[in-house]
Amino acid sequence: MLTFVGRGWGCARALAPRATRTSLLVVPGPRPALTFGAAPESWATDRLYSSADLKEKLDMSRFPVENIRNFSIIAHVDHGKSTLADRLLELTGTIDKTKNNKQVLDKLQVERERGITVKAQTASLFHDCEGKQYLLNLIDTPGHVDFSYEVSRSLSACQGVLLVVDANEGIQAQTVANFFLAFEAQLSVIPVINKIDLKNADPERVENQIEKVFDIPSDECIKISAKLGTNVESVLQAIIERIPPPKVDRKNPLRALVFDSTFDHYRGVVANVALFDGVVSKGDKIVSAHTQKVYEVNEVGVLNPNEQPTHKLYAGQVGYLIAGMKDVTEAQIGDTLHLRKQPVEPLPGFKSAKPMVFAGIYPVDQSEYNNLKSAIEKLTLNDSSVTVHRDSSLALGAGWRLGFLGLLHMEVFNQRLEQEYNASVILTTPTVPYKAVLSSSKLIKEYREKEITIINPAQFPDKSKVTEYLEPVVLGTIITPDEYTGKIMMLCQARRAVQKNMMFIDQNRVMLKYLFPLNEIVVDFYDSLKSLSSGYASFDYEDAGYQTAELVKMDILLNGNIVEELVTVVHKDKAHSIGKAMCERLKDCLPRQLFEIAIQASIGSKIIARETVKAYRKNVLAKCYGGDITRKMKLLKRQAEGKKKLRKIGNIEVPKDTFIKVLKTQSSK
């Protein structure tokens, strides 16, 4: 609802945004008010109202620090985090109880379609217990390994976690990884065993697993069914009793940590903040410790789970802040905000995410370059774990090389670009970052470092310049039923993995730890693991540095000419199979010419694989009705000489869609 003061309906209609024209209140001078949409008479005032002013503002001062609890929900994929969040929102009266409440906090279209949480979402709950009103700040986190950066960031704004474990599946790989993230952050852990209503649920077995793996007494576990709402009240009770209030001081100058942010086309950057000290209110002049720019706070509030403006935010509380930041680079995640006249020591912030997978991203049409640039900037503000480097290709034009935390992360980013920004892009095959140790001091002086990182295979240095190549390795954790152990071990050995540990977590479940080269697991390892184990095995990995490897640069040649875009870095042992597959894929994609095309994969000057695209040929013998064989041979010889001459002077123009088919991530893998 908007109010305009003036003489004409035309001016009000012209000034109002299209979306609000159905709900206008015009207050003219001497004429009677012309009202569209129901509105109380008391709103006929002499100023323009925004929707924020018309909401009833909450008074957050009634929550002292000892009545605040900040917590996250962490778990493996599909163990019921978002469903538990729905029940907590219903129990505290934050949302109405209806049958439609399914993953209320999963707001993105990609989350709805895939049924997974991609972004950590915040909600403030108000809960009355024993005559006191508590403020519970809940953060629902993703469960997939590719989004573990979201989890680690969320934990920085919390004092405790709910560790949700499926009563049917038990402890999975990501359960272990998320527990140790919380353990390292020294947070209180409340184990919650979910899905006890399932037919095959075995809560006692899961209790024993939790006690054995995490050393948490089994009597501390809370058994619930989030879907049916069974025993969820005891989770609220445990949050109040077992999670400590934040250690903050409201008398100190303001210190607020930006732990997430989104971009709004009308209001600019909306920053999610956790206040560690002081108070912030509308009209305050604040400074970013990162950019040193000064802003005026336009609005503060809490997410309930939708934005609810408040008069002030106090230390210990989690909320959102809008301060007219119009540029996407201004709200850096991990930044500290403070008052202009009271500078403070910045908070530690976050360790920057380390990309595991790199892929080239290019606009389908180069005229869309600027639109895509703007879309990537806005999306990387919301997903700060993506790294961006400018890149260009002779075949695909100007673009970027983006670093992701994994393959699912890359797919989700691409899907969000298409859905939220209507951008159609070409995504190339994912690669991993390699390192090379330079051999001569002249080269070290040229590159300004002894160890160089290679994220684009075309820039891979020659063996003569290098003492050794290094490839990234990860420590993988696989949890599987013991009947699949043999098959999984064979799969890991085929991927050049080295076994580090093997442990039985109960009578029929095994935890395997392997050291994997990252490029062996990045594309299709997870799919192979799931199909081998009938979907029961789970996989998680963490960075384990670099190791020496025999890497080679593989070129693809068309009639003896190297094609820059198709250069790849492979392990020496896998070069032949990868080269053969690449040549076969090119043979299927390349259009036939009037001359023969030789497709070759080479390492240096050695050809390791070859395919041939046959030439179109006219039947020159069609006019011969028998007769001497020498007549036929003469015609065939003349045709062969013509083809040979054509092959020498003929230029192979590789169509753009052929590059796209060959370079694009293979959906069949």
Secondary structure, 3 states (H helix, E strand, C coil): CEEEECCCHHHHHHHCCHHHCCCEEEECCCCCCEECCCCCHHHCCCCCCCHHHHCCCECHHHCCHHHEEEEEEEECCCCCHHHHHHHHHHHCCCCCCCCCCCCCCCCCHHHHHHCCCCCCEEEEEEEEECCEEEEEEEEECCCCHHHHHHHHHHHCCCCEEEEEEECCCECCHHHHHHHHHHHHCCCEEEEEEECCCCCCCCHHHHHHHHHHHHCCCHHHCEECECCCCECCHHHHHHHHHHCCCCCCECCCCCEEEEEEEEEECCCEEEEEEEEEECEEECCCEEEECCCCCEEECCEEEEECCCEEEECEEECCCEEEEECCCCCCCCCCCCCEEEECCCCCCCCCCCCCCCCCEEEEEEECCHHHHHHHHHHHHHHHHHCCCCEEEEEEECCCEEEEEEEECCHHHHHHHHHHHHHHHCCCEEEECCECCEEEEECCHHHHHHHCCCEEEECCHHHCCCHHHEEEEEEEEEEEEEEEEHHHHHHHHHHHHHCCCEEEEEEEEECCEEEEEEEEEHHHHCCCHHHHHHHHCCCCCEEEEEEEEEEEECEEEEEEEECCEECHHHCEEEEHHHHHHHHHHHHHHHHHHCCCCCCCEEEEEEECCEEEEEEEECCCCCCCCCCCCCCCHHHHHHHHHHHHHHHHHHHHHCCCCCCHHHHHHHHECCCCC
